[in-house]
Amino acid sequence: MQPRDLPPDADDGLDARKAAILKAVVEEYVETAQPVGSQTIARAGMLDVSSATVRNEMTVLEREGYLVQPHTSAGRVPTDRGYRFFVDHFIEQGALPVSQRRAVSDFFASAHAALEDLLNETSQLLAHVSRHAAVVVGPQADTAHVRSVQLVLLQPRVVLVVCVLSNGSVEKNVAHLEEDVDEAQVAAASEALERQLRGAAWTTLPEPGPAGDPQIDALVGLAHGALQQRAAGDPEPLFVGGASRLAAEQSAFPTAERAARLLEMLEHQVVVVSLVRELLDRGLAVSIGSENTIDELRDCSIVVAPYEVDGRPAGVVGVLGPTRMDYRHALAAVAAVSQQLGRHLS
């Protein structure tokens, strides 16, 4: 991940020693979940300085808003500003451990499910690999085009309209007819729709032209209307994997109530989809604590990445967890899954 400018009110002028101490505090706190003291940093041997020097520098870092001391006699923990400096200056795009890379590759190599099932299983995979709750937002409808259309006669006056899209989605709707139709008429209408809609944008389906037979034209019109109705009411699907991990991470949140409110928020599809798209629009791969605009997320960090289908941005994958997360691992997990998902759908 390329370093990103700090927010305008942040001072990027940490000297090398303060930056190294901040890095050590973040890494130690992420690993142990315990406030970090100056002696711990000094004993680690990464800096050739005394614990007194480390303590003085930590005091400066606290004064400048990068660290905080939860209790008078305790060590320090990173603030949101401290995590932001760490993410922007000390994390480059890394790779997952070999075993996890293999697990991701094997999953997509053997994945043959319908789109919704695939995205749901992908969210579970990402939650397992990242060890945090995961979200997968399905491809936007306005980026898809029609690959094929087929009509299936269910009853003499009931036809199932099936449309396969370029993003892998299979859209279905039922058309109810006023008169009986036979298999030959359904086949002719299916052929006409296939010929006229193949390659068309899913959200702006063109009006079908006449086929020359009033009954077939009526059937084509009803099927076209059923597809338009489906396209108009087709929200971006959201899949949440590993939500129970948030409950297991309750101790990392200020209160259990905050974790419970977060779990409740994940059930609101429109809110979560809007949130992850807003992060990408702001150019953020990582949003930390107070940087989040939604109150329930002020104790969380979100790591997101888009995935592309046929070279075009389609959807989003991401992980959500406490601010005390392993950002390097989370970024690697999100990057690996987004790349593999995009390749699979393409």
N, C-alpha and C positions, 0 to 999 in steps of 0.2 A: 504494500500500500504506500502510495507516495505521501510524503509529509504534507499536511494541509495547514493553511494559515490559521493561527489562533484567533479567537474572537477579538474584535477591536479593542475591548477593554482589558485584554490580557497582555502581560509583559513577557516578551519572548527572550528577554536578556539574561537568562540564567547562565552563569559561567559553567564550565565543564564539570567542576566538582559538585556544585549544587545539583546539576542535572543527573550526575551519576548517583548521587545519594537518593534523589527522588526515584530514579529507576529501581534502585535496590529496595527501597521501601515498598514500592508498588508490587514488585515481584514477590517479596517476602510476605506481604499481607495477603496477596491473592492465594499463595500456597498454604498459609497457616491460619488465616482468618483472625490472627491476634495482632493487637497494636504493636508496632515495631519500635524498639528502643535503639538508642545510639550505640550501645555495646554490641547488639546483634549485628549491626552494619559494620562496625569496626572489626569484629571478630571474623567476619566473612572473608576478610583479606583482599577484597576487590579494590580497596582504597588504602593507600599507604599513609593513613592519618590516624590520630588518636581518637578515642571515643569522645573526648571533650570537644575536639574540632568538629566531629560529626554532629554532636549535640548543638553546638552553636549554629552550624549550617541548617540543621533541622528547625531551629527556632526562627531563622530567617525565612525558610520555606513556609513555615506556619504563618508568619506575619504577612507573607505575600499571597497567601491563599491556596497554596499547593498541598498543604498538610493540615491536619487538625488533631488536637489531643483530646480524646473523648473523656478522659479523667485526669485529674491533676498528677497522679503518680504513674499514669500509664504512658506507653509509647505513643507514636503518631500513626495515623491512618491517612490514606490519600483522600483528597476532596475530589469533586467532579473536575475541577480545574487541573488537579494533579494527574488524574487519569487521562484527561484530554492531552496534556503535554506528553505523557508517556505514549499514547497511541500515535500522536502526530510525529514524534521524533525518534521513537525506539522500535517501532514495529514496521517491518517490511513484509511484503507478501511472501509467506512461507508455505510449506507443504505439510500435509497431514502425515502422521506416522504411516509407515508402509502398510501395516495391517488395516488401518482405516481407509487408506487409499484403495486397497484391494477390495474392501467391503463395498465401497461406493461404486467402483467399476463393475464388480460382479452383480450388484443390484440392477444397474441399468442394462447390463449385457443380457440379463434374463427377464427383463421387464416387458410384458406384452399385454398389460391391462388396458382397459379403456381409460380415457384421459382423466376422468375424475378419480378413478381408483388409483391411477398412477400418481397423481398429485397428492392424494391422501397418504399413500405409502411413502412418497418422497418426504413428506413432513415428518413421518415417524422415523425414517432413516436419518434425517438431519438432526432430530432430537437425540437419537442414540449416539451419533458421532460427536455432536457438540456438547452433549450432556446438559443441554438447556431446552426450554420450550422452543418449538420451531413453528414458523408460519410459512405457508406457500400460497401465493396469490396466483390464480390461474391466468392464462393468456387473456388479454383484453379482446373483447368481441370485435372492436373496430379494426383490429390488425389481421383478422382472418378472412379468407376467401373460400368459396365453395369448391370442394374437390369432386363431389358426386351427390346426386339426388336419386332417391328411389321411393316408389310408392308400393305399399303392400296392402292387398285387399284382406281385411280382417272379417268383415261381414258384407252383405250386398250393398249396404249404405254407409259403411265405415271403412275409411282408408287411413293407414298409418303412413305419415310422411317422414322419411329418414334423410337427413342431410349430413354428410361428412365434411368437416372443415379442415383447412390447411393446418390448424394448430393441434389437430388430433381429436378435437371434440366431435362427438356424434350427437346431433340435435334431433329430437323427435317431437312430433305433435300429431294429433288425431284430427282428421277432417270428417265431418258428418254430412252426408249427401241427402238430397231430397228425393232422388230416384235411385233405383237399383243400377249397379254397374257390374260388368263382368271382367274377367281376368284380361281379356284382350284390350278392352278400353283402358284399364289401369296401366297395362304395359305401354300402350301408346302415349298416355299422358305422362308416364314416367320418362319415356324417351324424349318427349318434347321439353319437359322441365330440365332434364339433364343437359340437353343441347343448348338451351337458352340461359341457364344459370351457372354452368361450369365456369369457374374463374371469376365470378362476380364477387364483389365485397359483401360479406355477410350482413352488414348493417344497412346496406343500400341496395337491396335486391332489385333488379330492373323488372318492369312490368312485362309479363310474357306476351308474345305475339300470338295471333290466331293460328290454330292448327288445321282449320278447315272443316272440323266436325264439331257441331254445337255441343254435343255431350262431352267430348274430350276437352273442348275449350272450357266448359263449366268445371270439369274436374281439375284441370290445370289451374284455373282461377282460385278454386277452393284450397288446393294444396299450396299455392303461392301465398294465399292469405294466412294459412296456418303457419308457414315458415316465417312470414313477417311478424306475426304475433309472438312467435317463439323468440325471434331476434330482438324484439322490442323489450321483452321481459327477461332478458338473459343477463343477470348481474355477474360481475367478476367473482368467480368462486374463491372461497378462502378455506384453507385447511390448516388446522392447528394440531401439531403433534407434540406429545410429551408434556401436556399441560400439568400433569401430576408432578412434574419435576419442580414446578414453582412452589408447590406445597412442601416438597422435601427441602427446598431452599429457604423456608420461612425464617430461619435464624439469621439469614443475610439481609433481611429487611428490618426496618426500625420496629415494626409491630406485625403481628400475625394478621391484623385487620388490613394492613396495606397489601399484603400478599393476597388476601381473599378478594379485595377490590380489584386487583389486577386480573385474577382468574375470571371474575365476573365481566370485566371489560373485554376479555378475549372472545366472549360470546357474541359481541356486537360486530358483525361482519363489516358493515359500512365504515365504522370508526377505524378498525384495524387496517382495512384496505386503503383508506384515505391517508392514514398515518404513514405507512411504508412508502406510498407514492410521494408523499410530501418530502420525506427524507431524501429520496432519490432526486427530486426536483431541486432540493437545496444542495445537491452534490455531496451528500453525506453517506459514507459507508458505515459510520458508527455514530450513534447519538447517545450521549451519556447523561443520566440523571436529570439535572435541572435544565439541560438543553431541550428536553422533551416538552412539547406544548400541552400535553394531556396530563392532568394532575396525577392520575393513577400510575403514571410512568416516571414520576420524579425520583423514584428510588431504583430505577431500572436502567439498563443499557440495552440498546438494540443494534444489531449488526445485520446489514442488509446488502443484497447484491441483485442486480437484474439478471434475467436469463434471456437469451435471444433465440428466436425461431426463424430460420431462413435469413439470418443476418439482421433481423429487426427486433428491437426490444419487445418482449411479449409479457412477461410476468416478473414476479419478485420472490426470492426466498430470503429468509432471515431467521435469526435466533434472538431470543429475549430472555434476559436473566438479570440478576442483581448487578450493581455497578462493580462489585468485586468479582469480576469474571476474568477468565484467561483470554484476553483479547486476541492474542496471537493465534491461539487454537481456534477461537470462534471465527475469526476472519478466514483462516485456512479452510475450515469446514464449510462455511457459506460459499466460498469461491469454488471449491471442488464440486459441490452439489449443483450450484447454478450452472457451471460449465457443462457438466455431464447431462443435466436435464435439458439444456438447450440443444446439445448435440443429438440427444435421443429424439426430441420432438421434431428436429429438423430432418 
